Amino acid sequence: MELTRFWDALPERAREALRREGTTVMMKPGAFLVREHTHTSQVFVLHRGAVKVWVDRAGDVAILDVLGPGDLVGELEAVDGGVRHANAEALTAVEATRLTADRFRRVLDAHPGTVWAVAAVLAERLRDADELRVAHFPDDPERRLAGRLLRLTSRFGSPLAEDGGPGDGAAAGVEVRLPVSQQDLGRWAGMGRRKVAQILTAESVRGGLDVARNVIVVRSADALRRLADRD
């Protein structure tokens, strides 16, 4: 799964303008970039680390996305001036460029290519949201879980060496080192932790996928394809 990264889609002159208009910030795990239901007008371009986007509805947490280097946070509210629709929380140490909404829009106006980069990000997120909705009707939890795992491996995956650890050896799969639990995957894919565990231990994927504390290992791309029910 190829994801659209805002920073990669930008012309170089637009990157320079964003750096010039913004401020580099460093955030610790657990820090909030934005909080839902607030009117803060800040936009973040992520350069390092992972950010969890989530909402709280009467005590029930739903994860909307996990963003990484090159991604954009807060663009919707910068465009329409609305209230924040979700929390954005640092999962790991994060480095980002922070801009006010006014300065972000100023760059958009001065560099038309930047507008297309924002549009590409929004289109990719809309496609993912549609895919997730389709997997709810009829209910297809395996496909939903596979979609979340594919997004994580695309954004944060590193080759896994034959000896079981990262290195320069022959590739034996992909690993994602993030504090994302089975419960988090369930909150992201719309199911309980028990259902996630049941899917991961099913015979069709057993041994090909492993979700442990702070690490996800995909030893077999075929296991993910079977889970996603894709050719």
Contacts in CASP RR format, 6 or more apart in sequence:
PFRMAT RR
TARGET T0000
AUTHOR 0000-0000-0000
METHOD contacts of the structure
MODEL  1
MELTRFWDALPERAREALRREGTTVMMKPGAFLVREHTHTSQVFVLHRGA
VKVWVDRAGDVAILDVLGPGDLVGELEAVDGGVRHANAEALTAVEATRLT
ADRFRRVLDAHPGTVWAVAAVLAERLRDADELRVAHFPDDPERRLAGRLL
RLTSRFGSPLAEDGGPGDGAAAGVEVRLPVSQQDLGRWAGMGRRKVAQIL
TAESVRGGLDVARNVIVVRSADALRRLADRD
1 147 0 8 1.000
1 150 0 8 1.000
1 151 0 8 1.000
1 153 0 8 1.000
1 154 0 8 1.000
2 154 0 8 1.000
3 124 0 8 1.000
3 151 0 8 1.000
3 154 0 8 1.000
3 155 0 8 1.000
4 120 0 8 1.000
4 121 0 8 1.000
4 123 0 8 1.000
4 124 0 8 1.000
5 69 0 8 1.000
5 70 0 8 1.000
5 71 0 8 1.000
5 121 0 8 1.000
6 45 0 8 1.000
6 70 0 8 1.000
6 71 0 8 1.000
6 72 0 8 1.000
6 75 0 8 1.000
6 117 0 8 1.000
6 118 0 8 1.000
6 120 0 8 1.000
6 121 0 8 1.000
7 15 0 8 1.000
7 45 0 8 1.000
7 46 0 8 1.000
7 47 0 8 1.000
7 69 0 8 1.000
7 70 0 8 1.000
7 71 0 8 1.000
8 70 0 8 1.000
9 116 0 8 1.000
9 117 0 8 1.000
9 120 0 8 1.000
9 121 0 8 1.000
10 18 0 8 1.000
10 113 0 8 1.000
10 114 0 8 1.000
10 117 0 8 1.000
11 111 0 8 1.000
11 113 0 8 1.000
11 114 0 8 1.000
13 111 0 8 1.000
14 107 0 8 1.000
14 111 0 8 1.000
14 113 0 8 1.000
14 114 0 8 1.000
14 117 0 8 1.000
17 107 0 8 1.000
17 110 0 8 1.000
17 111 0 8 1.000
17 114 0 8 1.000
18 45 0 8 1.000
18 97 0 8 1.000
18 99 0 8 1.000
18 104 0 8 1.000
18 107 0 8 1.000
18 114 0 8 1.000
19 97 0 8 1.000
21 99 0 8 1.000
21 103 0 8 1.000
21 104 0 8 1.000
21 106 0 8 1.000
21 107 0 8 1.000
22 97 0 8 1.000
22 98 0 8 1.000
22 99 0 8 1.000
22 103 0 8 1.000
23 97 0 8 1.000
23 98 0 8 1.000
23 99 0 8 1.000
24 95 0 8 1.000
24 96 0 8 1.000
24 97 0 8 1.000
24 98 0 8 1.000
25 44 0 8 1.000
25 95 0 8 1.000
25 96 0 8 1.000
25 97 0 8 1.000
25 98 0 8 1.000
26 93 0 8 1.000
26 94 0 8 1.000
26 95 0 8 1.000
27 33 0 8 1.000
27 90 0 8 1.000
27 93 0 8 1.000
27 94 0 8 1.000
27 95 0 8 1.000
27 96 0 8 1.000
28 90 0 8 1.000
28 93 0 8 1.000
29 90 0 8 1.000
29 91 0 8 1.000
29 92 0 8 1.000
29 93 0 8 1.000
29 179 0 8 1.000
30 89 0 8 1.000
30 90 0 8 1.000
30 91 0 8 1.000
31 89 0 8 1.000
31 90 0 8 1.000
31 94 0 8 1.000
32 87 0 8 1.000
32 88 0 8 1.000
32 89 0 8 1.000
32 90 0 8 1.000
33 42 0 8 1.000
33 44 0 8 1.000
33 51 0 8 1.000
33 73 0 8 1.000
33 88 0 8 1.000
33 89 0 8 1.000
33 90 0 8 1.000
33 94 0 8 1.000
33 96 0 8 1.000
34 40 0 8 1.000
34 42 0 8 1.000
34 44 0 8 1.000
34 73 0 8 1.000
34 74 0 8 1.000
34 77 0 8 1.000
34 84 0 8 1.000
34 86 0 8 1.000
34 87 0 8 1.000
34 88 0 8 1.000
35 84 0 8 1.000
35 87 0 8 1.000
36 55 0 8 1.000
36 56 0 8 1.000
36 83 0 8 1.000
36 84 0 8 1.000
36 85 0 8 1.000
36 86 0 8 1.000
36 87 0 8 1.000
37 83 0 8 1.000
37 84 0 8 1.000
38 83 0 8 1.000
38 84 0 8 1.000
39 82 0 8 1.000
39 83 0 8 1.000
39 84 0 8 1.000
40 84 0 8 1.000
41 77 0 8 1.000
41 78 0 8 1.000
41 81 0 8 1.000
41 100 0 8 1.000
41 101 0 8 1.000
41 102 0 8 1.000
42 74 0 8 1.000
42 98 0 8 1.000
42 99 0 8 1.000
42 100 0 8 1.000
42 101 0 8 1.000
43 72 0 8 1.000
43 73 0 8 1.000
43 74 0 8 1.000
43 75 0 8 1.000
43 78 0 8 1.000
43 98 0 8 1.000
43 99 0 8 1.000
43 100 0 8 1.000
43 101 0 8 1.000
43 104 0 8 1.000
44 72 0 8 1.000
44 73 0 8 1.000
44 74 0 8 1.000
44 88 0 8 1.000
44 96 0 8 1.000
44 97 0 8 1.000
44 98 0 8 1.000
44 99 0 8 1.000
45 70 0 8 1.000
45 71 0 8 1.000
45 72 0 8 1.000
45 73 0 8 1.000
45 96 0 8 1.000
45 97 0 8 1.000
45 99 0 8 1.000
46 67 0 8 1.000
46 68 0 8 1.000
46 69 0 8 1.000
46 70 0 8 1.000
46 71 0 8 1.000
46 72 0 8 1.000
46 73 0 8 1.000
46 94 0 8 1.000
46 95 0 8 1.000
46 96 0 8 1.000
47 69 0 8 1.000
47 70 0 8 1.000
47 95 0 8 1.000
47 96 0 8 1.000
47 97 0 8 1.000
48 69 0 8 1.000
48 93 0 8 1.000
48 94 0 8 1.000
48 95 0 8 1.000
48 96 0 8 1.000
49 68 0 8 1.000
49 69 0 8 1.000
49 90 0 8 1.000
49 91 0 8 1.000
49 92 0 8 1.000
49 93 0 8 1.000
49 94 0 8 1.000
49 95 0 8 1.000
50 66 0 8 1.000
50 67 0 8 1.000
50 68 0 8 1.000
50 90 0 8 1.000
50 91 0 8 1.000
50 92 0 8 1.000
50 94 0 8 1.000
50 155 0 8 1.000
50 156 0 8 1.000
50 178 0 8 1.000
51 66 0 8 1.000
51 67 0 8 1.000
51 68 0 8 1.000
51 71 0 8 1.000
51 73 0 8 1.000
51 88 0 8 1.000
51 89 0 8 1.000
51 90 0 8 1.000
51 91 0 8 1.000
51 94 0 8 1.000
52 63 0 8 1.000
52 65 0 8 1.000
52 66 0 8 1.000
52 88 0 8 1.000
52 89 0 8 1.000
52 90 0 8 1.000
52 91 0 8 1.000
52 184 0 8 1.000
53 63 0 8 1.000
53 64 0 8 1.000
53 65 0 8 1.000
53 66 0 8 1.000
53 67 0 8 1.000
53 73 0 8 1.000
53 86 0 8 1.000
53 87 0 8 1.000
53 88 0 8 1.000
53 89 0 8 1.000
54 61 0 8 1.000
54 62 0 8 1.000
54 63 0 8 1.000
54 64 0 8 1.000
54 86 0 8 1.000
54 87 0 8 1.000
54 89 0 8 1.000
54 187 0 8 1.000
55 61 0 8 1.000
55 62 0 8 1.000
55 64 0 8 1.000
55 85 0 8 1.000
55 86 0 8 1.000
55 87 0 8 1.000
56 87 0 8 1.000
61 187 0 8 1.000
62 187 0 8 1.000
62 188 0 8 1.000
62 190 0 8 1.000
63 184 0 8 1.000
63 186 0 8 1.000
63 187 0 8 1.000
63 188 0 8 1.000
64 86 0 8 1.000
64 188 0 8 1.000
65 125 0 8 1.000
65 128 0 8 1.000
65 151 0 8 1.000
65 188 0 8 1.000
66 91 0 8 1.000
66 151 0 8 1.000
66 152 0 8 1.000
66 155 0 8 1.000
66 156 0 8 1.000
66 178 0 8 1.000
66 180 0 8 1.000
66 188 0 8 1.000
67 73 0 8 1.000
67 88 0 8 1.000
67 155 0 8 1.000
68 155 0 8 1.000
68 156 0 8 1.000
69 155 0 8 1.000
71 121 0 8 1.000
71 155 0 8 1.000
72 118 0 8 1.000
72 121 0 8 1.000
73 88 0 8 1.000
73 96 0 8 1.000
74 84 0 8 1.000
74 88 0 8 1.000
75 104 0 8 1.000
75 118 0 8 1.000
75 121 0 8 1.000
75 122 0 8 1.000
76 82 0 8 1.000
76 85 0 8 1.000
76 122 0 8 1.000
77 83 0 8 1.000
77 84 0 8 1.000
77 85 0 8 1.000
77 101 0 8 1.000
78 101 0 8 1.000
78 104 0 8 1.000
78 105 0 8 1.000
79 105 0 8 1.000
79 118 0 8 1.000
81 101 0 8 1.000
91 178 0 8 1.000
91 179 0 8 1.000
91 180 0 8 1.000
92 178 0 8 1.000
92 179 0 8 1.000
99 107 0 8 1.000
107 114 0 8 1.000
108 114 0 8 1.000
108 115 0 8 1.000
108 118 0 8 1.000
128 151 0 8 1.000
131 147 0 8 1.000
132 144 0 8 1.000
132 147 0 8 1.000
132 189 0 8 1.000
135 141 0 8 1.000
135 143 0 8 1.000
135 144 0 8 1.000
136 144 0 8 1.000
140 229 0 8 1.000
141 189 0 8 1.000
141 190 0 8 1.000
141 191 0 8 1.000
141 195 0 8 1.000
141 199 0 8 1.000
142 199 0 8 1.000
142 227 0 8 1.000
142 228 0 8 1.000
142 229 0 8 1.000
143 227 0 8 1.000
143 228 0 8 1.000
143 229 0 8 1.000
144 189 0 8 1.000
144 190 0 8 1.000
144 191 0 8 1.000
145 185 0 8 1.000
145 186 0 8 1.000
145 189 0 8 1.000
145 191 0 8 1.000
145 196 0 8 1.000
145 199 0 8 1.000
145 227 0 8 1.000
146 224 0 8 1.000
146 227 0 8 1.000
146 228 0 8 1.000
146 229 0 8 1.000
147 189 0 8 1.000
147 228 0 8 1.000
148 185 0 8 1.000
148 186 0 8 1.000
148 188 0 8 1.000
148 189 0 8 1.000
149 185 0 8 1.000
149 209 0 8 1.000
149 216 0 8 1.000
149 218 0 8 1.000
149 224 0 8 1.000
149 227 0 8 1.000
150 224 0 8 1.000
150 228 0 8 1.000
152 176 0 8 1.000
152 178 0 8 1.000
152 180 0 8 1.000
152 216 0 8 1.000
153 174 0 8 1.000
153 176 0 8 1.000
153 216 0 8 1.000
153 218 0 8 1.000
153 224 0 8 1.000
156 176 0 8 1.000
156 177 0 8 1.000
156 178 0 8 1.000
157 174 0 8 1.000
157 175 0 8 1.000
157 176 0 8 1.000
158 166 0 8 1.000
158 174 0 8 1.000
158 175 0 8 1.000
158 176 0 8 1.000
158 177 0 8 1.000
159 166 0 8 1.000
159 167 0 8 1.000
159 171 0 8 1.000
159 173 0 8 1.000
159 174 0 8 1.000
160 166 0 8 1.000
160 171 0 8 1.000
160 172 0 8 1.000
160 173 0 8 1.000
160 174 0 8 1.000
160 175 0 8 1.000
160 217 0 8 1.000
160 219 0 8 1.000
161 167 0 8 1.000
161 168 0 8 1.000
161 169 0 8 1.000
161 170 0 8 1.000
161 171 0 8 1.000
161 172 0 8 1.000
162 169 0 8 1.000
162 170 0 8 1.000
162 171 0 8 1.000
162 172 0 8 1.000
163 169 0 8 1.000
164 172 0 8 1.000
165 175 0 8 1.000
166 175 0 8 1.000
172 219 0 8 1.000
173 217 0 8 1.000
173 218 0 8 1.000
173 219 0 8 1.000
173 220 0 8 1.000
173 221 0 8 1.000
174 217 0 8 1.000
174 218 0 8 1.000
175 215 0 8 1.000
175 216 0 8 1.000
175 217 0 8 1.000
175 218 0 8 1.000
176 215 0 8 1.000
176 216 0 8 1.000
176 217 0 8 1.000
176 218 0 8 1.000
177 214 0 8 1.000
177 215 0 8 1.000
178 214 0 8 1.000
178 215 0 8 1.000
178 216 0 8 1.000
179 213 0 8 1.000
179 214 0 8 1.000
180 211 0 8 1.000
180 214 0 8 1.000
180 216 0 8 1.000
181 193 0 8 1.000
181 211 0 8 1.000
181 213 0 8 1.000
182 193 0 8 1.000
182 196 0 8 1.000
182 197 0 8 1.000
182 200 0 8 1.000
182 211 0 8 1.000
183 192 0 8 1.000
183 193 0 8 1.000
183 196 0 8 1.000
185 196 0 8 1.000
185 211 0 8 1.000
186 192 0 8 1.000
186 193 0 8 1.000
186 195 0 8 1.000
186 196 0 8 1.000
189 196 0 8 1.000
196 211 0 8 1.000
199 205 0 8 1.000
199 227 0 8 1.000
200 206 0 8 1.000
200 209 0 8 1.000
200 210 0 8 1.000
200 211 0 8 1.000
204 223 0 8 1.000
204 226 0 8 1.000
204 227 0 8 1.000
205 223 0 8 1.000
205 224 0 8 1.000
205 226 0 8 1.000
205 227 0 8 1.000
207 219 0 8 1.000
207 220 0 8 1.000
207 223 0 8 1.000
208 218 0 8 1.000
208 219 0 8 1.000
208 220 0 8 1.000
208 223 0 8 1.000
209 216 0 8 1.000
209 217 0 8 1.000
209 218 0 8 1.000
209 219 0 8 1.000
209 220 0 8 1.000
209 223 0 8 1.000
209 224 0 8 1.000
209 227 0 8 1.000
210 216 0 8 1.000
210 217 0 8 1.000
210 219 0 8 1.000
218 224 0 8 1.000
225 231 0 8 1.000
END
